[in-house]
Amino acid sequence: MRHGIRPHRAARGATRGRLSAAVRALRRERERLPLFAEEVAAEQETPEDRISRLDRDFLDYEARQRGLEARQWRIGRRLLHDVNGRIRTVLLQQWNASSVPAEAAYFADHVRTRLRRWGIIEGKFNRHGSRHPGLLDEADFLDADELRRAWMSPYFDAAGVQIASSRTRPASYPDVPLGAWKIDRSFRGIHGRFIDQLVALDPGGLLLPEGDYSKPGYNPEGRAWDAERYAQWMRDGQEPPPITVIEMESGALSVSDGHRRTAAAKMIGRTIRAWISWTVDTDRRDCAGQPIKTGLTYELVKAMLDQALEQGSGGSRSGATTPSGSA
């Protein structure tokens, strides 16, 4: 890997030329205030002290610059460390073939810019510090069926008979960190197996197809009463199970499951955890020639990353997919 080394620069010390320059500089300071020349002279440093002060300032500046450069190298290398071997290889190939100076700031910018362009960092998949799903192995995903069974276990016995209701008994949910990903291994569609990400959302910005149960007077089937009960459970410290949200083609987020939990969160003014299905473009086109969109799948996100790497390494690839918006 190209790696420039910052040359060591030492203080020059009190040379004859610098002493002469210091004497002239001090004289100019006195001449600017001729009426107070004696007072200025009394407060002035000696030429030797002036040079020593300038050298100390120079050495301090050099130390700060060297520290800044070292920090930029660490940032670039940390970004390289966080991606897999194939991405790292492409990034290093591009860096070694680049004509920009082999300096730390250029290197960090080279890595960061390309990872951002490929949607690997600083995109919608990176909420709560989460890694891009294309960098994860399948084993790193939580199993959607296992999570659902753990969630439903207090309400159904081993035979599948309902023994309790979530409308009257607070629901529990496995301890899952924000930013985690789950995969539905029980179903494989034409684009693969769907993956969802756990995020925290403002309930006020979500679309509610069933209606907003937090609005006064809107209480179909007593659902507003349920929402009020859920809100009280939240006030008492109960954490509700995550809702399910779908990203629409417009980019809006729509609740598909958990309208009462969403209304409860709105009532008490807090965020709500949500499993969100991100929307991406596919390689298929509709009658108007526009890409057909679908929920994010494990296979699609791998194809998206493969396409970015093929383009980044100078290759070409057909039939791959691209993310809708910035991912």
Order of alpha helices (4+ residues) and beta strands (2+ residues): alpha-alpha-alpha-alpha-alpha-beta-alpha-beta-beta-alpha-beta-beta-alpha-beta-beta-beta-alpha
